[in-house]
Amino acid sequence: MTDRADVPAEVLRELRRICAGLPESREEAAWVGTRWRIRNRTFLHVFTAHPGQDGAYSRAAELTEPTVVMTFRARPEELDALLGAGEPFFRAAWGHDVAGLKVLPGVDWAEVGELLTESYRVLAPAKLARLVG
């Protein structure tokens, strides 16, 4: 079995590409997996979750097999729309403004880029948020 912190290199590569365009964002190891932060606030967290082993995440995402999941911030109206869309989105197990996404084969990286840019805007200081398109 893979360790729950394992995230495929191709997923990390895409996330790094997206986050590289966000001013002052930084990647760091999280308690599990990898997270990206703007100053001291996390706008993206990614890791591999396993059914029955990750408590709240595996229940929230209704996992039946090891799955890469990411959590990010969303404004209330966007969160409602994502949750209404269903799979691959889910409500994260914590935070009133945190969405989850199962990173499944064929994920739309352009959409992920838009979601992460918005997550960054939610948490970044106004001056930095204005710098991203």
ROSEMAR-557251 format. One line per 2 residues: number of its first residue (from 1); their letters; for each residue x, y, z of N, C-alpha, C. Coordinates in pm, whole numbers. Example, Ala and Ser with C-alpha at 12.3 -4.5 7.8 and 13.67 -1.06 7.14 Angstrom:
residues 2
1	AS	1319 -569 780 1230 -450 780 1320 -330 780 | 1285 -225 708 1367 -106 714 1290 3 787
end
This chain:
residues 133
1	MT	85 -118 0 0 0 0 89 124 0 | 48 226 -73 124 350 -76 98 429 50
3	DR	195 503 91 179 592 204 82 704 165 | -1 747 258 -104 845 222 -46 979 180
5	AD	78 1004 209 139 1130 169 185 1130 24 | 192 1014 -37 240 1005 -175 144 1075 -271
7	VP	200 1163 -349 124 1230 -453 203 1206 -582 | 138 1156 -686 210 1130 -812 284 1254 -863
9	AE	402 1229 -918 486 1338 -966 413 1426 -1068 | 332 1365 -1154 262 1445 -1257 160 1540 -1195
11	VL	99 1500 -1083 5 1589 -1013 82 1705 -952 | 191 1676 -883 272 1783 -824 326 1877 -931
13	RE	367 1822 -1044 418 1904 -1153 313 2004 -1201 | 189 1958 -1219 81 2048 -1264 50 2153 -1157
15	LR	44 2112 -1032 15 2207 -925 126 2310 -911 | 249 2267 -924 361 2362 -919 353 2462 -1032
17	RI	317 2415 -1151 303 2505 -1266 197 2611 -1238 | 83 2568 -1185 -26 2660 -1155 16 2760 -1048
19	CA	71 2710 -939 102 2795 -825 221 2887 -849 | 306 2854 -946 420 2939 -978 375 3078 -1023
21	GL	256 3089 -1077 205 3218 -1124 135 3299 -1017 | 136 3252 -894 67 3322 -786 172 3390 -697
23	PE	171 3525 -694 276 3600 -624 294 3556 -479 | 420 3536 -444 462 3502 -307 408 3369 -256
25	SR	350 3286 -343 304 3156 -295 427 3068 -273 | 415 2977 -178 527 2886 -153 476 2746 -122
27	EE	553 2650 -166 522 2509 -144 597 2463 -20 | 532 2378 59 601 2320 174 538 2186 210
29	AA	613 2106 281 560 1979 331 455 2011 437 | 344 1939 432 239 1953 532 249 1835 628
31	WV	163 1830 727 163 1716 819 145 1586 742 | 80 1595 629 69 1485 534 58 1551 396
33	GT	130 1501 301 123 1558 167 196 1690 156 | 148 1772 65 211 1900 32 106 2009 35
35	RW	149 2126 77 57 2241 77 126 2361 15 | 42 2452 -35 89 2579 -87 27 2688 -2
37	RI	110 2788 29 65 2893 120 92 3030 60 | 11 3124 103 37 3265 80 57 3323 220
39	RN	177 3366 244 221 3405 377 197 3289 473 | 114 3301 574 95 3189 667 -40 3121 652
41	RT	-103 3137 535 -235 3080 510 -231 2979 397 | -288 2862 420 -287 2754 321 -402 2769 223
43	FL	-370 2779 94 -476 2789 -8 -490 2660 -88 | -399 2562 -67 -405 2434 -136 -335 2329 -52
45	HV	-397 2214 -38 -337 2100 30 -369 1978 -55 | -268 1894 -82 -288 1775 -165 -218 1656 -101
47	FT	-282 1540 -102 -225 1417 -51 -306 1300 -101 | -254 1181 -80 -328 1060 -117 -400 1009 7
49	AH	-531 998 -4 -614 949 107 -653 804 80 | -670 730 187 -706 588 176 -837 564 249
51	PG	-926 486 191 -1053 457 259 -1029 391 394 | -1100 440 493 -1093 382 625 -970 420 706
53	QD	-876 493 646 -755 530 718 -741 679 740 | -817 759 671 -801 903 680 -921 969 744
55	GA	-996 893 818 -1108 948 892 -1195 1041 811 | -1191 1165 849 -1282 1265 793 -1269 1280 642
57	YS	-1146 1275 589 -1131 1294 445 -1190 1178 366 | -1160 1055 408 -1212 941 332 -1364 934 342
59	RA	-1420 973 456 -1567 976 468 -1626 1089 383 | -1567 1208 390 -1620 1322 314 -1616 1296 165
61	AE	-1508 1234 118 -1493 1208 -25 -1554 1075 -67 | -1605 999 30 -1664 868 3 -1569 781 -78
63	LT	-1449 764 -27 -1346 690 -99 -1367 539 -90 | -1339 473 -201 -1343 326 -206 -1206 270 -244
65	EP	-1112 358 -281 -976 317 -315 -884 435 -287 | -753 412 -276 -661 524 -254 -681 629 -364
67	TV	-693 753 -323 -726 861 -416 -650 987 -377 | -595 1056 -476 -535 1186 -451 -649 1285 -430
69	VM	-643 1357 -319 -744 1459 -293 -672 1591 -268 | -741 1698 -302 -689 1830 -273 -799 1912 -210
71	TF	-761 2000 -120 -856 2092 -61 -811 2234 -92 | -908 2322 -104 -880 2460 -140 -996 2547 -90
73	RA	-976 2676 -87 -1078 2771 -40 -1169 2812 -154 | -1294 2840 -119 -1391 2887 -219 -1487 2984 -152
75	RP	-1529 3083 -226 -1633 3176 -176 -1764 3098 -167 | -1856 3142 -81 -1980 3065 -56 -2057 3026 -182
77	EE	-2075 3118 -275 -2153 3086 -395 -2080 2984 -484 | -1948 2995 -490 -1870 2899 -567 -1871 2762 -500
79	LD	-1860 2761 -368 -1864 2635 -294 -1997 2564 -317 | -2106 2638 -311 -2238 2579 -337 -2245 2518 -477
81	AL	-2191 2590 -576 -2194 2540 -714 -2110 2413 -729 | -1992 2412 -668 -1906 2294 -678 -1971 2173 -612
83	LG	-2025 2194 -492 -2089 2083 -422 -2212 2035 -497 | -2283 2128 -561 -2400 2091 -641 -2363 2009 -763
85	AG	-2241 2029 -813 -2194 1955 -929 -2164 1808 -894 | -2138 1782 -767 -2109 1645 -725 -1970 1599 -765
87	EP	-1954 1468 -782 -1826 1407 -816 -1758 1484 -927 | -1633 1524 -913 -1533 1485 -815 -1522 1578 -695
89	FF	-1616 1672 -680 -1609 1768 -570 -1679 1714 -446 | -1632 1758 -330 -1693 1721 -204 -1666 1831 -102
91	RA	-1747 1833 3 -1724 1929 112 -1614 1873 200 | -1511 1954 220 -1401 1910 307 -1453 1893 449
93	AW	-1383 1815 524 -1428 1779 659 -1409 1892 760 | -1351 2001 721 -1329 2112 814 -1343 2243 737
95	GH	-1368 2349 807 -1374 2482 747 -1501 2510 671 | -1558 2625 691 -1683 2662 625 -1664 2699 478
97	DV	-1539 2726 439 -1513 2771 302 -1416 2678 228 | -1409 2553 270 -1311 2461 212 -1380 2355 127
99	AG	-1338 2349 1 -1389 2247 -92 -1284 2140 -109 | -1329 2023 -149 -1238 1913 -180 -1259 1870 -323
101	LK	-1153 1817 -383 -1157 1767 -519 -1079 1636 -525 | -1144 1532 -575 -1072 1407 -603 -998 1429 -735
103	VL	-869 1408 -735 -790 1426 -856 -793 1293 -932 | -889 1283 -1021 -914 1160 -1096 -848 1167 -1234
105	PG	-827 1053 -1300 -772 1057 -1436 -856 1149 -1525 | -788 1226 -1606 -857 1317 -1696 -897 1449 -1633
107	VD	-843 1476 -1513 -876 1602 -1445 -850 1720 -1540 | -935 1819 -1534 -922 1938 -1618 -830 2037 -1545
109	WA	-703 2040 -1584 -606 2124 -1515 -634 2273 -1534 | -697 2311 -1643 -735 2452 -1661 -838 2491 -1554
111	EV	-936 2404 -1530 -1035 2431 -1425 -968 2434 -1288 | -879 2340 -1263 -807 2338 -1136 -731 2470 -1119
113	GE	-669 2518 -1226 -598 2646 -1220 -690 2761 -1180 | -810 2763 -1236 -906 2869 -1200 -947 2857 -1054
115	LL	-973 2735 -1008 -1013 2714 -869 -903 2754 -772 | -778 2721 -806 -668 2753 -716 -635 2902 -718
117	TE	-652 2964 -832 -632 3109 -838 -735 3179 -750 | -858 3132 -754 -962 3190 -668 -934 3161 -521
119	SY	-887 3041 -489 -852 3006 -352 -743 3100 -301 | -645 3126 -385 -538 3219 -351 -596 3358 -323
121	RV	-685 3404 -412 -746 3537 -394 -823 3547 -262 | -888 3439 -221 -965 3440 -96 -874 3470 22
123	LA	-751 3421 20 -663 3432 136 -552 3535 124 | -519 3576 4 -406 3668 -16 -442 3810 28
125	PA	-341 3886 70 -365 4028 94 -416 4093 -35 | -500 4193 -21 -565 4257 -137 -464 4300 -244
127	KL	-351 4354 -203 -250 4400 -299 -201 4283 -387 | -178 4167 -327 -133 4051 -405 -247 3991 -486
129	AR	-365 3987 -429 -481 3930 -499 -508 4006 -629 | -487 4136 -628 -510 4217 -748 -409 4187 -859
131	LV	-298 4126 -826 -195 4097 -924 -224 3976 -1011 | -320 3893 -970 -349 3773 -1048 -474 3795 -1133
133	G	-466 3746 -1258 -571 3765 -1354 -690 3689 -1321
end
